[in-house]
Amino acid sequence: MGACIGNRIDCPAGTWTRVIACGFGQGPREFEITFESSDPTPLAGEFRELKSVWILAASPSTGRLESALRFHRGYFNTFYAVEVRPSVDVVAIVS
């Protein structure tokens, strides 16, 4: 399971890994995720950003993985998570 900030999280290739998980967040917040790999293969894969508005789930946002990604949790995102599925083993650094 991920955390809000400061963690290094192993993300195995082909597997969804939760790198940010925040419940009952207070106010907006910016997150940046960077990825490190010892594999010379270029980073590829996808992410999905899961938000709720109060307790009602919203449709997830999805996109391509890049070496650095920024995410924004809004005021009313009571539950907030970001999951990644890389094509190679990586370490995600959340700040």
TORKOL-4160 file (C-alpha; in steps of 0.2 Angstrom, whole numbers, padded with zeros to 4 digits, m for minus):
95
<pt num="1" X="0000" Y="0000" Z="0000"/>
<pt num="2" X="0006" Y="0017" Z="m0004"/>
<pt num="3" X="0007" Y="0032" Z="0007"/>
<pt num="4" X="0005" Y="0051" Z="0005"/>
<pt num="5" X="0023" Y="0056" Z="0004"/>
<pt num="6" X="0041" Y="0052" Z="0007"/>
<pt num="7" X="0041" Y="0033" Z="0002"/>
<pt num="8" X="0051" Y="0023" Z="m0010"/>
<pt num="9" X="0039" Y="0010" Z="m0016"/>
<pt num="10" X="0044" Y="m0005" Z="m0027"/>
<pt num="11" X="0033" Y="m0007" Z="m0042"/>
<pt num="12" X="0034" Y="m0024" Z="m0051"/>
<pt num="13" X="0032" Y="m0025" Z="m0070"/>
<pt num="14" X="0014" Y="m0029" Z="m0076"/>
<pt num="15" X="0006" Y="m0027" Z="m0058"/>
<pt num="16" X="m0005" Y="m0013" Z="m0052"/>
<pt num="17" X="0004" Y="m0005" Z="m0037"/>
<pt num="18" X="m0004" Y="0009" Z="m0026"/>
<pt num="19" X="0009" Y="0023" Z="m0023"/>
<pt num="20" X="m0002" Y="0036" Z="m0015"/>
<pt num="21" X="m0016" Y="0032" Z="m0003"/>
<pt num="22" X="m0024" Y="0046" Z="0007"/>
<pt num="23" X="m0041" Y="0045" Z="0016"/>
<pt num="24" X="m0050" Y="0059" Z="0024"/>
<pt num="25" X="m0038" Y="0072" Z="0016"/>
<pt num="26" X="m0039" Y="0090" Z="0022"/>
<pt num="27" X="m0038" Y="0102" Z="0008"/>
<pt num="28" X="m0029" Y="0102" Z="m0009"/>
<pt num="29" X="m0012" Y="0094" Z="m0011"/>
<pt num="30" X="0001" Y="0092" Z="m0025"/>
<pt num="31" X="0010" Y="0076" Z="m0027"/>
<pt num="32" X="0025" Y="0072" Z="m0038"/>
<pt num="33" X="0030" Y="0054" Z="m0042"/>
<pt num="34" X="0047" Y="0050" Z="m0050"/>
<pt num="35" X="0053" Y="0033" Z="m0055"/>
<pt num="36" X="0070" Y="0024" Z="m0055"/>
<pt num="37" X="0075" Y="0008" Z="m0063"/>
<pt num="38" X="0091" Y="m0002" Z="m0065"/>
<pt num="39" X="0083" Y="m0009" Z="m0081"/>
<pt num="40" X="0089" Y="0001" Z="m0097"/>
<pt num="41" X="0073" Y="m0002" Z="m0105"/>
<pt num="42" X="0063" Y="0014" Z="m0107"/>
<pt num="43" X="0049" Y="0017" Z="m0095"/>
<pt num="44" X="0032" Y="0013" Z="m0101"/>
<pt num="45" X="0015" Y="0008" Z="m0093"/>
<pt num="46" X="0000" Y="0017" Z="m0086"/>
<pt num="47" X="m0007" Y="0025" Z="m0071"/>
<pt num="48" X="m0024" Y="0028" Z="m0064"/>
<pt num="49" X="m0029" Y="0041" Z="m0052"/>
<pt num="50" X="m0044" Y="0037" Z="m0041"/>
<pt num="51" X="m0054" Y="0051" Z="m0032"/>
<pt num="52" X="m0070" Y="0053" Z="m0022"/>
<pt num="53" X="m0081" Y="0068" Z="m0020"/>
<pt num="54" X="m0085" Y="0066" Z="m0002"/>
<pt num="55" X="m0090" Y="0048" Z="m0001"/>
<pt num="56" X="m0095" Y="0046" Z="m0019"/>
<pt num="57" X="m0083" Y="0038" Z="m0031"/>
<pt num="58" X="m0078" Y="0047" Z="m0047"/>
<pt num="59" X="m0073" Y="0039" Z="m0063"/>
<pt num="60" X="m0054" Y="0036" Z="m0063"/>
<pt num="61" X="m0042" Y="0046" Z="m0073"/>
<pt num="62" X="m0029" Y="0036" Z="m0083"/>
<pt num="63" X="m0013" Y="0040" Z="m0093"/>
<pt num="64" X="0004" Y="0035" Z="m0098"/>
<pt num="65" X="0018" Y="0033" Z="m0086"/>
<pt num="66" X="0032" Y="0046" Z="m0088"/>
<pt num="67" X="0048" Y="0048" Z="m0078"/>
<pt num="68" X="0040" Y="0061" Z="m0067"/>
<pt num="69" X="0021" Y="0064" Z="m0064"/>
<pt num="70" X="0012" Y="0077" Z="m0055"/>
<pt num="71" X="m0005" Y="0074" Z="m0047"/>
<pt num="72" X="m0017" Y="0086" Z="m0038"/>
<pt num="73" X="m0029" Y="0081" Z="m0024"/>
<pt num="74" X="m0044" Y="0093" Z="m0023"/>
<pt num="75" X="m0053" Y="0100" Z="m0008"/>
<pt num="76" X="m0067" Y="0087" Z="m0008"/>
<pt num="77" X="m0057" Y="0072" Z="m0013"/>
<pt num="78" X="m0060" Y="0063" Z="0004"/>
<pt num="79" X="m0052" Y="0047" Z="m0003"/>
<pt num="80" X="m0038" Y="0048" Z="m0015"/>
<pt num="81" X="m0026" Y="0036" Z="m0023"/>
<pt num="82" X="m0014" Y="0034" Z="m0038"/>
<pt num="83" X="m0009" Y="0017" Z="m0044"/>
<pt num="84" X="0004" Y="0013" Z="m0057"/>
<pt num="85" X="0007" Y="m0003" Z="m0069"/>
<pt num="86" X="0025" Y="m0001" Z="m0076"/>
<pt num="87" X="0032" Y="m0012" Z="m0090"/>
<pt num="88" X="0048" Y="m0014" Z="m0081"/>
<pt num="89" X="0052" Y="m0015" Z="m0062"/>
<pt num="90" X="0054" Y="0002" Z="m0055"/>
<pt num="91" X="0055" Y="0011" Z="m0038"/>
<pt num="92" X="0042" Y="0025" Z="m0036"/>
<pt num="93" X="0047" Y="0040" Z="m0025"/>
<pt num="94" X="0033" Y="0050" Z="m0019"/>
<pt num="95" X="0036" Y="0069" Z="m0014"/>
